[in-house]
Amino acid sequence: MPKSITQAKTESWLNFNRHLAQLQRTHAARAVRLMVVVTSGQSADLLRGQLSFLRSKGFDITLVSAPHPSLLAAATRENINIVPLSMSREIRPLQDLISLFRLWRLMRAIRPEVVNASTPKAGLLGMMAAFLAHVPMRVYTLRGLRLETTIGLKKRILAFTERIASACAHRVICVSRSLAEEYQARGLVDRNKLVVLAAGSSNGVNAKAFQHTPAREAQSRALLDQFGIAPGEPVIGFVGRLTRDKGTADLVQAFQKLTDRFPKVWLLLVGEVEQGDALDEATLNWIRTHPRILCAGFIRDVAPYYHIMNVLAFPSYREGFPNAVLEAQASGIPVVGYRATGVVDAVSDATTGRLVPVGAVNEMVEALSEYLSCPELAVSHGDHGRQRVEHDFSNERVWNALLREYRQLLRVAGIDSNLPEDLQQTESRAA
């Protein structure tokens, strides 16, 4: 007999309680407990390497997110504890209240010294639960500001939730300086809570993963054959969600104009269409039917795709700090983007790429044309971009900045005496 909805919900609740009790026993004797809360399991990929680094420095880490294969992969890869806990990305009052209660119960059971919550819904629910559970140190990591591109009631609701999240936090880590400035200018936070780690970015980038190697070159040649791109034909790339906020419609419009000058040019889109911020039907039709627009979908290992691009187009209307821009620069290709929040931190104008005003499609066409017409300029700016990523945005630089922030917060909370030996030794060496 199939299970009723009530039976399924009851079993889910019992499983959650059993999982919670097991975690409580597991964590009972450990020090410096860190709970990281994100909305989607896919967001665990944004923390690749960071959690295992912090674990090696003495933290006992639990990652909480909605169930997803990426969450299980993170548990194995980072050697951490995980708790699947459903959270809706959209506003769902009843479901959000249930998620808040479950987070609160989980925190009361594990009793972390630090909670770091990020992504919009997890940031709000995670900070509220941590506040109600009296977690000693509460960190809200702001990865972007959705209200920048919303209007009316939704914008007011989002502003209200941001004020709640930041009010519940002891520290608000903004992933870029321009995002911190925007957040403060909108009156959403006490400025004394704001901090930007190192030069920005939430996790940095492993530049070595994007280096040109014989193996990567072979993958790139296979991709060119797969897509039917002839040698020497220029490729404009885009990596990210295909949505309105990401400027996908502007990019398609710019590409149409570019084909008049460069009939052999290709547009390669690496990412999936999302319904939450849906593109208009005309743009979707162009993407589906244009013979020189290639849509690769979601790709986990994007490095070979960057290597077949001549330039990355990034017409996003808002960002926190765009990982795709760092990855492209680590691959040695220039970037053309809008002068938007977050993007201005990732692209050094006229050095690693070009920045044009937000919504200025014609100016984007000119900037892209410049790189397609002058390969030497593309190579020069690509080289500068790679050097900047290696110097300013390495994983280790961001991770160590976060580690220092946690140490400082723990000292403020008077938890120094409970630090594991490895963490204390690292602190003495740093001093």
Buried (B, 14 or more C-beta within 10 A) or exposed (E): EEEEEEEEEEEEEEEBEEBBEEBBEEBEEEBBBBBBBBBBBBBBBBBBBBBBBBBEBBBBBBBBBBBBEBBBBBBEBBEBBBBBBBBBEEEEEEEBEBBBEBBBBBBBBBBBBBBBBBBBBBBBBBBBBBBBBEBBBBBBBBBBBBBBBBEEEEBEEBBEBBBBBBBBBBBBBBBBBBBBBBBBEBEBBEEEBBBBBBBBBBBBBBBEBBBBEEEBEEBBBEBBEEBEBEEEBBBBBBBBBBBBBBBBBBBBBBBBBBBEEBEEBBBBBBBBBBEEBEBEEEBBEBBEEBEBBBBBEEEEEBBBBBBBBBBBBBBBBBBBBBBBBBBBBBBBBBBBBBBBBBBBBBBBEEBBBBBBEBEBBEBBBBBBBBBBEEEEBBBBBBBBBBBBBBEBBBBEBBBBBBBBBBBEBBEEBEBEEBBBEEBBEBBEEEE
